[in-house]
Amino acid sequence: MKLSSIIQPQELILPGKNDFILFDVSAGSKARYDEQHLDGAFYLDLNTDLADIKDFAVGGRHPLPTFEHFSEVLAKYGVTKDSHVIVYDDKNGANAAARFWWMLKSIGHQKVQVLNGGYDAAVKAGFAVSSEIPTPETAEPYQITEWQLPLAEIDEVEVAGNSDNHAVIDVRDANRYAGLTEPIDLIAGHIPGAINIPFSENLDANGDFLAPEILKEKYSKALADYKTENVIVHCGSGVTACHTLLAMDYAGLEIPKLYVGSWSEWSRNKIK
């Protein structure tokens, strides 16, 4: 039976439930982690552990790291191919938990789940918190040879945006998509031909993921005219896009292509 990509906070506090490696992947929240985090959780930094940041025009603000670097990160925290990894952040999985989930899934890791509702939900459920920084047990280098989940590059995205048989999904909020505001990148707007399905619509009023059957109906209807291999999902820098890929996997749907460079790369190359 396939392991659900989402785990409920109540499941973390079941008696004997300690056979997992827990990661806090709350980008920009290292100070909060140092002060208080879920007991036993290790902190991963989006910028240094889960990305290889160089020139924003080449791969965007959060390009994927090299296989060697990602392997070293996993080995540092004792992650092996058999490890059960549970990931959370403090933004309902939209901060970087979903990105780490996608990266693990994409190297073929089977047992990885994102904590529904994130940090706050776990605390509310009674999971212990701590200021103690745990010491990891290191492992042998994790063997990585390829990203197994589909990726799209900038030129493919441009072609797809002009094709009736392809869908480019922009998961940023409606105002950023419409070009009314742009808090991060240099230029406001969206990729020509892209449709807007904000990642926030994957969540209910409490900040939990919608039920799998609701998500399945939502995305099946939105993408009814497209084959999965013709669907590309992006955001600002390839992070929150993974939230939608996570939601689709949770719904039992195939995972479409991720455009990691996203608007941060596109806006620096395709707008004159």
Salt bridges, closest charged atoms under 4 A:
ASP24 OD2 - ARG32 NH1 2.90
ASP34 OD1 - LYS30 NZ 2.75
ASP52 OD2 - LYS54 NZ 3.50
ASP90 OD2 - ARG32 NH2 3.49
ASP90 OD1 - LYS91 NZ 3.53
ASP155 OD1 - LYS270 NZ 3.17
GLU156 OE2 - LYS257 NZ 2.39
GLU158 OE1 - LYS270 NZ 2.83
ASP170 OD2 - ARG172 NH2 2.75
ASP170 OD2 - HIS234 NE2 3.79
GLU182 OE1 - ARG172 NH1 3.34
GLU182 OE2 - ARG176 NH2 2.93
ASP185 OD1 - ARG61 NE 2.81
ASP185 OD2 - ARG176 NH2 3.98
ASP185 OD1 - ARG268 NH1 3.15
GLU201 OE1 - LYS218 NZ 3.11
ASP249 OD1 - LYS2 NZ 2.96
